[in-house]
Amino acid sequence: TSNLVWAAIIGLILLYLTAGYFIGGRWADRSPHGRTMYAILAWGAFTLGVVPYVAGPVLRAAANAFDTLQVGVLAGAFVGVLVLFTVPITLLGMISPFAIRLAMDDAGRAGNISGTIYGISTIGSFIGTFLPTLVLIPTIGTTRTFLVFSAALLCTALAGLAMSAGVKKMLPYLLMVVALALLALFGGGGGIKQSSGQIYETESAYNYIQVLEFDGTRYLRLNEGQGVHSEYNPETLAYGGPWQQFLAGPFFYPDREPGDVRRIAIVGLAAGTTARQADAVFPGVVIDGWEIDPAIVAVGREYFDMNLPNLNVFVQDGRWGLEQSPERYDLIVVDAYRPPYIPPHLTTQEFFQIAADHLEPDGVLAINVGRAPGDRRLIDGLATTIGTIFPSIYVMDIPGTFNSILYATLGPTGAAALEANAYALMARGDVHPLLLESLWLAWTNLQPAPAQTVVFTDDLSPIEWLTNNLILNFLLETGSEGL
């Protein structure tokens, strides 16, 4: 799910349609008959309905390859799936020139006829854009959505064949209906990914959602599966990873107590790992969490015990929700990655000003940031942007990962306060061990001050370009052995 992938998909679909326009135009002049057009439509509908069943095994191979970063298998599967669309989209592209040719009974009405057909085609594109996204895919899934549109097209084609060529000529095409019905009944079973340890999966308007369980610990994975978005085990709160490292943020101020953290905000709540840890560490804390996908919230409540009485869940875009919030926070957490990408609108000067406006005078902003070995450009860019608003910035690298946590304090602070707070809290003996671990990990893994680079704004925030470049350089430098 990146601009690069969408550009490839949309570009090739447009090429297939272009080929269909050229071929359909010539074919329509040679055989200007309704029966020809409806036969082409029937084959286009049928091959469209077959696509998800043929693509299923290929996509599962791609999903497994992405889990282990087998680049060759992944690339081959990606190309293979795109090739599957060549036949149905090219055939469907042939229909518009056929329709214009068959409707052209008067050259004096050419403009009106072509305009009407193009208008109907565009309305169809509008319906085909919003109906699957808002209704069908969240309700019945991707495969059945293909079948719905395939069936609608096929019914139209069969009715047209019956009227233009007679019922006898139409009857053989009923075998297509039988074939699709058999595929719907017996094909494509067993789930979408069938990953080891999988206990739940679903599709929403925003994500493919998957829950895995190993040795009593549950893991939330989204989309391609690179990165774990939440973990849950009823026996422990120590999972490593980025979640617990957010907890260290308030302790860059001197003489801080866990009870000083009274309210926190989480942009990118997922299934609530950070919220559960914060609830255990900060007594009496109130947590406001934003998650854009209601299906993830439902999964969090059912599979990850995201049912804290002091957690207020808002199903909204995090930036908009934070801007509209009437509250001020001691800690604002931003953990909204769709690995390896971070939403550009959560990286800009304008967003960080919104965050600053919703912090207490001694508040802290903490962000989960990705990096590659030897490539800290994304961290440097975010730090430079945040530095235009926040006076003090710190970066710690999480050991054994490609993640870093960037801390920005609204008031002037010093890294020495983090160490002093860690010693003071450890001496007390009544502080949650998860917080102590977070403080020591942050202190021992602090990095030098980030380099000054570009400032990201709402007008120009080339995050995805930067991330694509970072990944490409990593792959070229390490090669397949490094993966």
C-alpha positions as CSV (number, residue, x, y, z in Angstrom):
1,T,0.0,0.0,0.0
2,S,2.2,2.8,-1.3
3,N,2.0,5.4,-4.1
4,L,4.6,3.4,-6.0
5,V,2.4,0.3,-6.1
6,W,-0.7,2.2,-6.9
7,A,1.0,4.0,-9.7
8,A,2.0,0.7,-11.2
9,I,-1.5,-0.8,-10.9
10,I,-3.4,2.2,-12.2
11,G,-0.8,2.8,-15.0
12,L,-1.1,-0.7,-16.3
13,I,-4.9,-0.7,-16.0
14,L,-5.0,2.4,-18.2
15,L,-2.7,0.7,-20.7
16,Y,-5.0,-2.3,-20.8
17,L,-8.0,0.0,-21.4
18,T,-6.1,1.9,-24.1
19,A,-5.4,-1.4,-25.9
20,G,-9.1,-2.3,-25.6
21,Y,-10.2,1.1,-27.1
22,F,-7.9,0.6,-30.2
23,I,-8.8,-3.1,-30.7
24,G,-12.5,-2.5,-30.0
25,G,-12.7,0.4,-32.4
26,R,-11.3,-1.6,-35.3
27,W,-13.3,-4.7,-34.5
28,A,-16.5,-2.7,-34.3
29,D,-16.0,-1.4,-37.8
30,R,-15.4,-4.9,-39.1
31,S,-18.3,-6.5,-37.2
32,P,-20.8,-3.8,-36.2
33,H,-23.3,-6.2,-34.6
34,G,-24.8,-6.3,-31.1
35,R,-24.1,-10.0,-30.8
36,T,-20.4,-9.4,-31.2
37,M,-20.3,-6.7,-28.6
38,Y,-22.3,-8.8,-26.1
39,A,-20.1,-11.8,-26.7
40,I,-17.0,-9.7,-25.9
41,L,-18.7,-8.4,-22.8
42,A,-19.6,-11.9,-21.7
43,W,-15.9,-13.0,-22.0
44,G,-14.8,-9.9,-20.2
45,A,-17.2,-10.5,-17.3
46,F,-16.3,-14.2,-17.1
47,T,-12.5,-13.6,-17.0
48,L,-13.0,-10.9,-14.4
49,G,-14.9,-13.3,-12.2
50,V,-12.1,-15.9,-12.5
51,V,-9.3,-13.4,-11.5
52,P,-9.5,-13.7,-7.7
53,Y,-9.5,-17.5,-7.8
54,V,-6.5,-17.7,-10.1
55,A,-4.8,-14.9,-8.2
56,G,-5.4,-16.5,-4.8
57,P,-2.5,-19.0,-4.7
58,V,-0.2,-16.3,-6.3
59,L,-1.2,-13.8,-3.7
60,R,-0.6,-16.2,-0.9
61,A,2.9,-16.9,-2.2
62,A,3.4,-13.2,-2.3
63,A,2.2,-12.7,1.2
64,N,4.6,-15.4,2.5
65,A,7.4,-13.9,0.4
66,F,6.8,-10.5,2.0
67,D,6.8,-12.0,5.4
68,T,10.4,-13.3,4.8
69,L,11.3,-10.5,2.3
70,Q,12.0,-12.9,-0.6
71,V,12.2,-10.2,-3.2
72,G,12.3,-12.4,-6.3
73,V,9.1,-14.3,-5.4
74,L,7.4,-11.1,-4.3
75,A,8.2,-9.3,-7.6
76,G,7.2,-12.3,-9.7
77,A,3.9,-12.6,-7.8
78,F,3.2,-8.9,-8.2
79,V,3.8,-9.0,-12.0
80,G,1.8,-12.2,-12.3
81,V,-1.3,-10.7,-10.6
82,L,-1.1,-7.6,-12.8
83,V,-0.9,-9.8,-15.9
84,L,-4.1,-11.5,-14.8
85,F,-6.0,-8.2,-15.4
86,T,-4.8,-7.9,-19.0
87,V,-7.5,-10.0,-20.6
88,P,-10.6,-8.8,-18.7
89,I,-9.7,-5.1,-18.7
90,T,-8.7,-5.1,-22.3
91,L,-12.0,-6.9,-23.2
92,L,-14.1,-4.4,-21.2
93,G,-12.2,-1.5,-22.8
94,M,-13.5,-2.7,-26.1
95,I,-17.1,-2.1,-25.2
96,S,-17.2,1.8,-25.4
97,P,-16.1,2.0,-29.0
98,F,-18.5,-0.8,-29.9
99,A,-21.4,1.0,-28.2
100,I,-20.6,4.2,-30.0
101,R,-20.4,2.4,-33.4
102,L,-23.7,0.6,-32.8
103,A,-25.5,3.7,-31.6
104,M,-24.2,5.8,-34.5
105,D,-27.3,5.9,-36.7
106,D,-26.9,9.5,-37.7
107,A,-23.5,11.2,-38.3
108,G,-25.2,14.5,-37.3
109,R,-25.7,13.1,-33.8
110,A,-22.2,11.8,-33.4
111,G,-21.3,14.3,-30.6
112,N,-24.5,13.7,-28.7
113,I,-24.1,9.9,-28.9
114,S,-20.4,9.8,-27.9
115,G,-21.0,12.3,-25.1
116,T,-23.9,10.3,-23.7
117,I,-21.9,7.0,-23.8
118,Y,-18.8,8.6,-22.2
119,G,-21.1,10.2,-19.6
120,I,-22.7,6.8,-18.7
121,S,-19.2,5.3,-18.7
122,T,-18.0,7.9,-16.2
123,I,-21.0,7.4,-14.0
124,G,-20.3,3.7,-14.0
125,S,-16.7,4.4,-13.0
126,F,-18.0,6.6,-10.1
127,I,-20.2,3.8,-8.9
128,G,-17.5,1.2,-9.4
129,T,-15.1,3.3,-7.2
130,F,-17.3,3.9,-4.2
131,L,-19.6,0.9,-4.1
132,P,-16.8,-1.7,-3.5
133,T,-14.8,0.5,-1.1
134,L,-17.7,1.7,1.1
135,V,-20.1,-1.2,0.9
136,L,-19.1,-4.4,-0.8
137,I,-15.5,-5.1,0.3
138,P,-16.2,-4.4,4.0
139,T,-19.4,-6.4,3.8
140,I,-18.7,-9.4,1.6
141,G,-14.9,-9.3,0.9
142,T,-12.8,-8.8,-2.2
143,T,-13.4,-12.1,-3.9
144,R,-17.2,-11.8,-3.7
145,T,-17.0,-8.2,-4.8
146,F,-15.3,-9.4,-8.0
147,L,-18.1,-11.9,-8.4
148,V,-20.9,-9.3,-7.9
149,F,-19.5,-7.1,-10.7
150,S,-18.8,-10.1,-12.9
151,A,-22.3,-11.4,-12.5
152,A,-23.8,-8.0,-13.2
153,L,-21.8,-7.7,-16.4
154,L,-22.5,-11.3,-17.4
155,C,-26.3,-10.8,-16.9
156,T,-26.2,-7.8,-19.1
157,A,-24.2,-9.6,-21.8
158,L,-26.6,-12.6,-21.7
159,A,-29.7,-10.4,-22.0
160,G,-28.0,-8.5,-24.9
161,L,-27.1,-11.8,-26.6
162,A,-30.6,-13.1,-26.3
163,M,-32.1,-10.0,-27.9
164,S,-29.5,-9.5,-30.6
165,A,-28.6,-13.1,-31.6
166,G,-31.5,-15.2,-30.1
167,V,-31.9,-17.4,-27.1
168,K,-30.3,-20.4,-28.9
169,K,-27.1,-18.5,-29.5
170,M,-27.0,-17.3,-25.9
171,L,-27.4,-20.7,-24.3
172,P,-23.8,-21.8,-24.5
173,Y,-22.7,-18.7,-22.6
174,L,-24.7,-20.0,-19.6
175,L,-21.8,-22.3,-19.0
176,M,-20.0,-19.2,-17.8
177,V,-22.6,-18.7,-15.1
178,V,-22.3,-22.4,-14.1
179,A,-18.5,-22.1,-13.9
180,L,-18.6,-19.0,-11.8
181,A,-21.2,-20.5,-9.5
182,L,-19.0,-23.6,-9.0
183,L,-16.0,-21.4,-8.2
184,A,-18.1,-19.4,-5.7
185,L,-19.2,-22.7,-4.0
186,F,-16.0,-24.7,-4.0
187,G,-13.1,-22.3,-4.8
188,G,-11.1,-19.9,-2.7
189,G,-11.8,-21.4,0.7
190,G,-9.5,-21.4,3.7
191,G,-9.1,-17.7,4.3
192,I,-7.0,-15.0,2.7
193,K,-3.5,-15.6,3.9
194,Q,-3.5,-18.9,6.0
195,S,-0.5,-17.8,8.0
196,S,1.0,-20.0,10.7
197,G,-0.6,-19.1,14.1
198,Q,-3.5,-17.2,12.5
199,I,-6.6,-17.1,14.7
200,Y,-8.5,-14.3,12.9
201,E,-8.5,-12.2,9.7
202,T,-10.7,-9.8,8.0
203,E,-10.8,-6.9,5.5
204,S,-12.0,-3.4,6.3
205,A,-12.3,-0.3,4.2
206,Y,-8.8,0.6,5.4
207,N,-6.8,-2.5,6.0
208,Y,-6.4,-6.3,5.8
209,I,-6.3,-7.2,9.5
210,Q,-4.7,-10.4,10.9
211,V,-4.4,-11.7,14.4
212,L,-1.7,-14.4,15.1
213,E,-1.1,-16.3,18.4
214,F,2.1,-18.0,19.5
215,D,2.8,-19.4,22.9
216,G,0.0,-17.4,24.5
217,T,0.9,-14.0,22.9
218,R,-1.3,-12.4,20.3
219,Y,0.1,-10.2,17.5
220,L,-1.8,-7.7,15.3
221,R,-0.6,-7.4,11.8
222,L,-2.0,-5.3,9.0
223,N,-1.9,-5.4,5.2
224,E,1.5,-6.7,4.0
225,G,2.4,-8.0,7.4
226,Q,5.6,-6.1,7.8
227,G,5.6,-5.0,11.4
228,V,3.5,-5.9,14.5
229,H,1.1,-3.2,15.5
230,S,0.0,-4.5,18.9
231,E,0.9,-7.4,21.2
232,Y,-1.1,-8.9,24.1
233,N,-0.3,-11.6,26.7
234,P,-2.4,-11.6,29.9
235,E,0.7,-12.7,31.9
236,T,3.0,-9.8,31.0
237,L,3.3,-6.2,29.7
238,A,6.9,-6.4,28.6
239,Y,7.0,-7.0,24.8
240,G,10.0,-5.0,23.8
241,G,9.5,-3.0,20.6
242,P,8.5,0.7,20.5
243,W,5.4,0.7,22.7
244,Q,7.1,0.8,26.1
245,Q,9.6,3.4,24.9
246,F,7.0,6.1,24.6
247,L,6.7,5.9,28.4
248,A,10.1,7.5,28.9
249,G,9.1,10.7,27.3
250,P,7.9,12.7,30.3
251,F,11.1,12.0,32.2
252,F,13.4,14.3,30.2
253,Y,12.1,16.9,32.7
254,P,13.8,16.9,36.1
255,D,12.2,15.5,39.2
256,R,9.3,13.8,37.4
257,E,7.1,11.2,39.2
258,P,4.8,8.6,37.5
259,G,1.8,10.4,39.1
260,D,2.7,13.6,37.2
261,V,1.5,12.1,34.0
262,R,-2.2,12.6,34.2
263,R,-3.5,12.5,30.6
264,I,-1.9,11.2,27.4
265,A,-3.0,11.0,23.8
266,I,-2.2,8.2,21.4
267,V,-2.4,8.9,17.6
268,G,-2.5,5.4,16.1
269,L,-4.1,3.4,18.9
270,A,-4.2,0.1,17.0
271,A,-5.2,-2.7,19.6
272,G,-4.0,-0.7,22.6
273,T,-0.6,-2.1,23.7
274,T,0.7,1.4,24.6
275,A,-2.5,2.2,26.4
276,R,-2.3,-0.9,28.6
277,Q,1.3,-0.2,29.4
278,A,0.6,3.4,30.3
279,D,-2.3,2.4,32.5
280,A,0.0,0.1,34.5
281,V,2.8,2.6,34.8
282,F,1.0,5.9,35.4
283,P,-1.5,5.7,38.3
284,G,-4.9,7.3,37.5
285,V,-3.9,8.3,34.0
286,V,-6.6,9.2,31.4
287,I,-5.9,8.0,27.9
288,D,-7.4,9.4,24.7
289,G,-6.7,7.2,21.7
290,W,-7.4,7.8,18.0
291,E,-7.7,4.9,15.5
292,I,-9.1,5.6,12.1
293,D,-10.2,2.0,11.4
294,P,-13.3,0.8,13.4
295,A,-12.5,-2.8,12.5
296,I,-9.2,-2.6,14.3
297,V,-10.9,-1.2,17.4
298,A,-13.3,-4.1,17.3
299,V,-10.4,-6.6,17.0
300,G,-8.6,-4.8,19.9
301,R,-11.6,-5.1,22.2
302,E,-12.2,-8.8,21.3
303,Y,-8.6,-10.2,21.0
304,F,-6.4,-7.8,22.9
305,D,-8.5,-6.8,25.9
306,M,-8.6,-3.2,24.9
307,N,-11.3,-2.5,27.5
308,L,-9.7,-0.1,30.0
309,P,-12.3,2.1,31.8
310,N,-9.9,5.1,31.5
311,L,-9.4,4.7,27.8
312,N,-11.4,6.9,25.5
313,V,-11.4,5.5,22.0
314,F,-12.1,7.9,19.1
315,V,-12.6,6.3,15.6
316,Q,-11.2,9.3,13.6
317,D,-8.2,10.4,11.7
318,G,-5.6,11.2,14.4
319,R,-4.6,14.6,13.2
320,W,-8.2,15.8,12.9
321,G,-9.2,14.3,16.2
322,L,-6.2,15.8,18.1
323,E,-6.9,19.2,16.6
324,Q,-10.5,19.0,17.7
325,S,-9.7,17.8,21.2
326,P,-10.4,20.2,24.0
327,E,-7.8,18.6,26.2
328,R,-4.2,19.2,27.0
329,Y,-1.8,16.3,27.5
330,D,1.3,15.5,29.4
331,L,2.4,13.1,26.6
332,I,1.3,12.8,23.0
333,V,2.3,9.5,21.3
334,V,2.3,9.2,17.5
335,D,2.5,5.6,16.3
336,A,0.6,5.5,13.0
337,Y,3.0,3.7,10.7
338,R,1.9,1.3,8.0
339,P,5.4,-0.2,7.8
340,P,7.6,1.1,6.3
341,Y,5.5,4.2,5.6
342,I,4.3,7.0,7.9
343,P,1.3,9.1,6.9
344,P,2.7,12.3,5.4
345,H,0.1,14.5,7.1
346,L,1.5,13.4,10.5
347,T,5.0,14.6,9.7
348,T,4.5,18.3,8.9
349,Q,5.2,21.5,10.6
350,E,1.5,22.2,10.8
351,F,0.8,18.9,12.5
352,F,3.5,19.4,15.1
353,Q,2.1,22.8,15.8
354,I,-1.3,21.2,16.5
355,A,0.5,18.8,18.9
356,A,2.3,21.6,20.7
357,D,-1.0,23.5,21.1
358,H,-2.4,20.4,22.9
359,L,0.5,19.8,25.3
360,E,0.8,21.0,28.9
361,P,3.7,23.5,29.3
362,D,5.9,20.6,30.4
363,G,4.5,18.2,27.9
364,V,6.3,15.8,25.5
365,L,5.7,14.5,22.0
366,A,7.0,11.0,21.2
367,I,7.0,9.5,17.7
368,N,7.9,6.1,16.3
369,V,10.2,6.6,13.3
370,G,11.7,4.0,10.9
371,R,15.3,3.9,9.6
372,A,17.7,1.7,7.8
373,P,21.3,0.8,8.7
374,G,23.4,3.9,8.1
375,D,20.4,5.9,6.7
376,R,18.8,8.3,9.2
377,R,17.4,10.8,6.6
378,L,13.8,10.3,7.8
379,I,14.7,10.8,11.4
380,D,16.8,13.9,10.5
381,G,13.9,15.4,8.5
382,L,11.4,14.8,11.2
383,A,13.7,16.2,13.9
384,T,14.5,19.3,11.7
385,T,10.7,19.9,11.2
386,I,9.9,19.4,14.9
387,G,12.8,21.6,15.9
388,T,11.1,24.6,14.3
389,I,8.5,24.3,17.1
390,F,9.9,22.3,20.0
391,P,13.1,23.6,21.7
392,S,14.6,20.2,22.8
393,I,14.7,16.9,20.7
394,Y,16.2,13.5,21.6
395,V,16.4,10.3,19.6
396,M,16.9,6.8,20.9
397,D,17.3,3.6,18.7
398,I,15.4,0.6,19.9
399,P,17.9,-2.3,20.0
400,G,17.5,-5.1,17.5
401,T,15.0,-3.2,15.3
402,F,14.8,-0.6,12.6
403,N,12.8,1.7,14.9
404,S,13.7,4.8,16.7
405,I,11.7,7.0,19.1
406,L,12.0,10.7,18.7
407,Y,11.2,12.7,21.9
408,A,10.4,16.5,21.7
409,T,9.8,18.5,24.8
410,L,7.8,21.7,24.8
411,G,10.0,23.2,27.6
412,P,13.8,23.3,27.6
413,T,15.2,20.0,29.0
414,G,18.4,18.0,29.2
415,A,19.3,14.4,28.7
416,A,20.9,14.3,32.1
417,A,17.4,14.5,33.7
418,L,16.5,11.2,32.2
419,E,19.4,9.5,33.9
420,A,18.7,11.2,37.2
421,N,15.0,10.3,37.1
422,A,15.9,6.7,36.4
423,Y,18.2,6.4,39.4
424,A,15.7,8.2,41.7
425,L,12.8,6.0,40.7
426,M,14.8,2.8,40.9
427,A,15.8,3.7,44.5
428,R,12.2,4.0,45.5
429,G,11.3,0.4,45.0
430,D,7.6,1.0,44.2
431,V,7.9,2.0,40.5
432,H,6.6,-0.4,37.8
433,P,9.6,-2.4,36.4
434,L,8.3,-1.7,32.8
435,L,8.9,2.0,33.4
436,L,12.4,1.5,34.8
437,E,13.3,-0.7,31.8
438,S,12.0,1.9,29.4
439,L,14.0,4.7,31.1
440,W,17.3,2.7,31.0
441,L,16.8,1.6,27.5
442,A,16.1,5.2,26.4
443,W,19.2,6.5,28.3
444,T,21.6,3.9,27.1
445,N,20.5,4.1,23.5
446,L,20.4,7.9,23.1
447,Q,21.9,9.0,19.8
448,P,23.8,12.2,18.8
449,A,21.8,15.2,17.8
450,P,20.1,14.7,14.4
451,A,21.5,16.5,11.4
452,Q,19.6,19.6,10.1
453,T,17.9,18.9,6.8
454,V,14.6,19.8,5.1
455,V,11.4,21.1,6.9
456,F,8.3,19.1,6.0
457,T,5.1,21.1,5.4
458,D,1.5,20.4,4.4
459,D,2.5,21.8,1.0
460,L,5.6,19.7,0.6
461,S,6.2,16.5,2.6
462,P,8.0,14.0,0.4
463,I,7.9,11.2,3.0
464,E,7.0,8.4,0.7
465,W,9.7,9.4,-1.9
466,L,12.2,9.5,0.9
467,T,11.1,6.1,2.3
468,N,11.1,4.5,-1.1
469,N,14.6,5.7,-1.7
470,L,15.7,4.5,1.8
471,I,14.3,1.0,1.1
472,L,15.7,0.8,-2.4
473,N,19.2,1.8,-1.2
474,F,19.0,-0.8,1.6
475,L,18.1,-3.5,-0.9
476,L,20.8,-2.6,-3.4
477,E,23.4,-2.4,-0.7
478,T,22.6,-5.6,1.2
479,G,21.3,-7.7,-1.7
480,S,19.2,-10.8,-1.2
481,E,21.7,-12.3,1.2
482,G,21.2,-9.4,3.6
483,L,17.5,-10.0,3.6
